[in-house]
Amino acid sequence: MAIEFVQTTPHDIRYFPEVGEPVAGMTEKDITDVAEVFNTPLVGTYNWDYDSADGRIRKLYQLGKELNWNQEKDLDWSRTYPHSEPPTDPGFNPFVGYGPFEALSDEEKLRFGWHNQAWTLSQFLHGEQGALLVASQLASCAPTFDAKLYAASQTFDEARHVETFNRYLQEKVGILYPVNPHLKVLLDKILSDSHWDLKFIGMQIIIEGLALAAFNTMKMVSLDPLLKDLIHLVIRDEARHVTFGVNYLEYIVKQLSPEEIEERAQFAYEACVVMRERLIATEVFEEFGWDVAAARQRVLDAAVMEYFRKFLFSRIIPNLARIGLLTDSVRPKFEALGILEYENAVSDGDIDWAELSKPLYAA
């Protein structure tokens, strides 16, 4: 196995062997790992008193241990959804009636559907790798003992998510898209920033909040029972992660100066703007030779995207308000985005212990 270090993110679509068939003759010598280097001025901390100062964080850590799952044992991988069928409910396809899509043959429409699905799941995979890297940083730089324990447990959660999405893409879809540039920019910012609390804000509030909305949307529209089961397990983990972030940051932000709070509030706003573009598959539009700007607008105007945005920001905005980052300077900016209406919705800081404690497959 060789390791190739690169300075820029690869842009090629990867295709895997026919779904369900092994790679004939592949050995370790045939595999090349592509690694992109990033630098970070991370400052770590020891914690020498080992005290549990917040029972909520410790309880979330305990739940993480109790609700661990194993993709090899808890998912039935013998199921394979046929590629002769659309992967998602056609009723949620924003391109029905759209000229370039309607001009495709039935075979090409089906191919488009699978490429669109592959793109979305690929962004899930890349985002989970980013979450894995950030969580591992937080285990080093979080100053309190409970937060270190939870960040370590989240690191394992994220590793499991990366493993599982990767397996599904390779074995069941057969197509892997590169990371979306908007997602990559935000991950780079979070990973390379020297402020540990900004990493918490970017990952636990923005990216994990987005992930919950995206996963719930995918669970709603997917037609593959295996994928629905997979996402169900991932959602259980992500709900704990967001709850941890809100409860911990609510305390941490209060320790910051007014200038530092404004800096974090501005970052949160900019991250929200970037992530609005996160689930628009411009690379798929390019692959099919479409006008990217026109197709992008079609998605933005679609009912399913309106549902997604509502689900996303109805969680993120009250969470930002709860931790103290919906400041007077950024409120007009969120108002201009049309999402300030969610300010008074229920935040993830109000912990529903009964919901979080349910067995993995509770209805």
C-alpha positions in Angstrom: 0.0 0.0 0.0 1.3 3.4 -1.0 0.4 6.9 0.4 0.2 9.8 -2.0 0.3 13.2 -0.3 -1.5 15.9 -2.3 -1.7 19.7 -1.8 -5.2 20.1 -3.4 -8.4 18.1 -3.0 -9.0 15.5 -5.8 -11.9 16.4 -8.1 -12.5 13.1 -10.0 -15.6 10.9 -9.5 -14.6 7.4 -8.4 -16.4 4.3 -9.7 -16.3 1.0 -8.0 -16.8 -2.5 -9.4 -20.3 -3.7 -10.2 -22.4 -3.6 -7.1 -22.0 -6.8 -5.1 -19.0 -8.1 -7.0 -15.5 -8.2 -5.4 -12.5 -6.5 -6.9 -10.8 -9.3 -8.8 -7.1 -9.7 -8.1 -6.7 -6.6 -5.8 -3.9 -6.8 -3.3 -2.5 -4.4 -0.8 0.2 -3.4 -3.4 -2.6 -2.1 -5.7 -4.0 0.3 -3.2 -2.9 4.0 -2.9 -4.1 6.2 -0.1 -4.6 9.8 -1.1 -3.9 12.1 1.8 -4.3 15.9 1.8 -2.2 17.8 4.4 -3.7 20.5 6.6 -1.8 22.4 9.3 -3.3 23.5 12.6 -2.0 25.6 15.5 -3.9 23.3 18.0 -3.2 24.0 21.7 -4.0 21.0 23.9 -4.8 20.9 27.6 -4.3 18.3 30.4 -7.0 18.1 33.0 -5.6 17.2 36.4 -8.5 17.1 38.8 -10.7 14.6 36.9 -13.8 16.1 38.4 -17.3 15.6 36.9 -18.6 19.1 37.0 -21.7 18.7 34.8 -23.9 15.7 35.2 -25.6 16.3 31.9 -22.4 15.9 29.9 -21.4 12.8 31.9 -24.9 11.3 31.3 -24.6 11.9 27.6 -21.2 10.1 27.6 -22.8 7.2 29.4 -25.6 7.0 26.8 -22.9 7.0 24.1 -21.4 3.9 25.7 -24.7 2.1 26.2 -26.0 2.8 22.7 -23.0 1.8 20.7 -23.7 -0.1 17.5 -21.7 -2.2 15.0 -22.5 -1.9 11.3 -21.3 -5.5 10.7 -23.8 -6.9 13.3 -26.6 -4.4 13.5 -27.3 -3.9 9.8 -28.4 -6.5 7.3 -25.9 -6.0 4.4 -27.4 -9.0 2.5 -30.1 -6.6 1.2 -29.3 -4.9 -2.1 -31.7 -2.3 -3.5 -31.8 -2.8 -7.3 -30.2 -0.1 -9.5 -33.0 -0.6 -12.0 -35.2 1.4 -9.6 -34.9 5.0 -8.5 -33.1 5.3 -5.2 -35.4 8.0 -3.8 -39.1 8.8 -3.9 -39.8 10.4 -7.3 -42.4 12.6 -5.6 -39.5 14.6 -4.1 -37.5 15.0 -7.3 -37.1 18.7 -7.9 -36.4 18.2 -11.6 -39.7 16.7 -12.7 -40.9 19.1 -15.4 -37.5 20.7 -15.7 -36.4 20.9 -19.4 -32.9 19.4 -19.2 -34.1 16.5 -17.0 -37.2 15.8 -19.1 -35.0 15.7 -22.2 -33.1 12.7 -20.8 -34.0 9.2 -21.7 -35.6 6.9 -19.1 -32.2 5.2 -18.7 -30.4 8.5 -18.2 -33.0 9.8 -15.8 -32.3 6.7 -13.7 -28.5 7.2 -14.0 -29.0 10.9 -12.9 -31.0 9.7 -9.8 -28.2 7.4 -8.7 -25.5 10.0 -9.3 -27.5 12.5 -7.3 -27.9 9.9 -4.5 -24.1 9.1 -4.7 -23.3 12.8 -4.5 -25.4 13.3 -1.4 -24.1 10.3 0.4 -20.6 11.2 -0.6 -21.0 14.6 1.2 -22.3 12.7 4.2 -19.1 10.6 4.1 -16.8 13.5 3.7 -18.6 15.5 6.4 -18.3 12.6 8.8 -14.5 12.3 8.2 -14.3 16.0 9.0 -16.3 15.4 12.2 -14.0 12.6 13.1 -11.0 14.8 12.8 -12.5 17.7 14.7 -13.8 15.4 17.5 -10.3 14.0 17.9 -9.0 17.6 18.2 -11.6 18.4 20.8 -10.5 15.5 23.0 -7.1 17.2 23.2 -8.1 20.8 23.6 -11.4 20.8 25.6 -10.4 22.0 29.0 -12.8 20.0 31.2 -12.7 16.3 32.0 -16.3 15.6 31.1 -15.9 17.3 27.7 -12.7 15.3 27.0 -14.5 12.0 27.7 -17.4 13.0 25.5 -15.2 14.1 22.7 -13.4 10.8 22.8 -16.7 8.9 22.6 -17.8 11.1 19.7 -14.6 10.4 17.9 -15.5 6.7 17.9 -19.1 7.5 16.8 -17.7 9.5 13.8 -15.3 6.7 12.9 -18.2 4.3 12.8 -20.2 6.7 10.6 -17.3 7.1 8.2 -16.8 3.3 8.0 -20.5 2.7 7.4 -21.2 5.3 4.8 -18.0 4.3 3.0 -19.1 0.7 2.9 -22.6 1.6 1.6 -21.2 3.8 -1.1 -18.7 1.2 -2.3 -20.9 -1.9 -2.0 -24.4 -0.6 -2.7 -24.0 2.5 -4.9 -20.6 2.1 -6.6 -20.0 5.8 -7.1 -18.0 8.3 -4.9 -18.1 12.1 -5.6 -15.4 14.4 -4.3 -16.1 16.7 -1.4 -18.2 19.7 -2.2 -16.1 22.9 -2.2 -18.4 24.7 0.2 -18.2 21.9 2.8 -14.4 21.7 2.3 -14.0 25.4 3.0 -15.9 25.1 6.3 -14.1 22.0 7.4 -10.7 23.6 6.6 -11.7 26.7 8.7 -12.8 24.6 11.7 -9.8 22.2 11.6 -7.1 24.8 11.2 -8.5 27.5 13.6 -6.6 27.9 16.9 -9.7 28.6 19.0 -11.0 25.4 20.5 -14.4 26.9 21.2 -14.8 27.9 17.6 -14.3 24.2 16.7 -17.1 23.4 19.1 -19.4 26.0 17.5 -18.6 25.0 13.9 -18.9 21.2 14.5 -21.4 20.7 17.2 -23.8 23.4 16.3 -23.5 24.1 12.5 -22.2 20.9 10.9 -23.9 18.4 13.2 -27.1 20.5 13.0 -26.9 20.3 9.3 -26.2 16.6 9.4 -29.4 16.0 11.5 -31.5 17.8 9.0 -29.9 16.1 6.0 -30.1 12.7 7.5 -33.8 13.1 8.4 -34.5 14.3 4.9 -32.7 11.4 3.3 -34.4 8.9 5.6 -37.8 10.4 4.5 -37.1 10.2 0.7 -34.9 7.1 0.4 -36.5 3.9 -0.9 -33.7 1.5 0.2 -34.6 -0.2 3.6 -30.9 -0.8 4.4 -30.1 2.9 4.0 -33.1 3.9 6.1 -31.8 1.6 8.9 -28.3 2.9 8.5 -29.4 6.5 8.8 -31.6 5.7 11.8 -28.6 4.5 13.7 -26.5 7.5 12.7 -29.3 10.0 13.7 -29.3 8.6 17.2 -25.6 9.4 17.6 -25.9 12.9 16.0 -28.8 13.9 18.3 -26.5 13.3 21.3 -23.7 15.2 19.6 -25.8 18.4 19.1 -27.2 18.2 22.6 -23.7 18.0 24.0 -22.6 21.0 22.0 -25.5 23.2 23.1 -25.2 22.3 26.7 -21.5 22.7 26.9 -21.2 25.9 24.8 -24.0 27.5 26.8 -21.5 27.6 29.7 -18.4 28.3 27.7 -19.7 31.3 25.7 -20.5 33.0 29.0 -16.8 33.0 29.8 -15.8 34.9 26.6 -15.3 38.6 26.3 -17.9 40.7 24.3 -15.4 40.9 21.4 -14.8 37.2 21.4 -18.6 36.6 21.4 -19.1 38.8 18.4 -16.3 37.0 16.5 -17.9 33.6 17.2 -21.4 35.0 16.3 -20.0 36.3 12.9 -18.4 32.9 12.3 -21.7 31.1 13.0 -23.5 33.4 10.5 -20.9 32.9 7.8 -21.0 29.1 8.4 -24.8 29.1 7.9 -24.5 30.9 4.6 -21.9 28.5 3.4 -23.9 25.4 4.5 -26.9 26.6 2.6 -25.0 25.5 -0.5 -23.9 22.2 1.0 -26.6 20.0 -0.4 -26.8 21.4 -4.0 -25.2 18.9 -6.3 -23.5 21.2 -8.7 -20.9 18.5 -9.6 -23.8 16.3 -10.8 -25.2 19.1 -12.9 -21.7 19.5 -14.5 -21.5 15.7 -15.1 -24.7 15.8 -17.1 -23.8 19.0 -19.0 -26.5 21.2 -17.4 -26.5 24.9 -16.8 -25.3 24.8 -13.2 -26.8 28.2 -12.2 -30.2 27.4 -13.6 -30.2 23.9 -12.0 -29.1 25.3 -8.7 -32.0 27.8 -8.7 -34.4 25.0 -9.5 -33.2 23.1 -6.4 -33.4 26.2 -4.2 -37.0 26.8 -5.3 -38.1 23.1 -4.8 -40.5 22.1 -2.0 -38.1 19.4 -0.7 -35.3 22.0 -0.3 -37.8 24.3 1.5 -38.5 21.5 3.9 -34.8 20.9 4.4 -34.0 24.5 5.1 -36.9 24.7 7.6 -35.8 21.6 9.4 -32.2 22.8 9.4 -32.6 26.3 10.6 -35.4 25.5 13.0 -32.7 23.6 15.0 -29.7 25.8 14.4 -31.2 29.2 15.1 -32.7 28.4 18.5 -29.4 26.6 19.4 -27.4 29.8 18.6 -29.9 31.8 20.6 -29.5 29.4 23.6 -25.7 29.6 23.7 -25.7 33.4 23.3 -24.5 33.8 19.7 -27.6 35.4 18.2 -26.2 38.9 18.9 -27.6 42.3 17.9 -24.9 42.5 15.2 -25.8 39.3 13.4 -29.6 39.3 13.9 -30.3 41.5 10.9 -28.1 39.2 8.8 -30.1 36.2 9.8 -33.3 38.2 9.2 -32.2 38.9 5.7 -31.8 35.1 5.1 -35.4 34.7 6.3 -34.5 32.3 9.1 -34.8 34.5 12.2 -38.4 33.3 12.6 -37.1 30.1 14.2 -35.4 32.0 17.1 -38.0 30.9 19.7 -38.3 27.3 18.6 -37.2 24.6 21.1 -33.5 24.3 21.3 -31.4 21.1 21.7 -30.3 22.4 25.1 -33.7 21.2 26.5 -32.7 17.5 26.8 -35.3 14.9 26.2 -33.7 12.1 28.1 -36.4 9.6 27.3 -35.9 10.1 23.6 -32.1 10.0 23.8 -32.3 6.8 26.0 -34.5 4.8 23.7 -33.1 1.4 22.5 -31.5 1.6 19.0 -34.5 0.3 17.2 -37.4 1.8 19.2 -40.3 2.9 17.0 
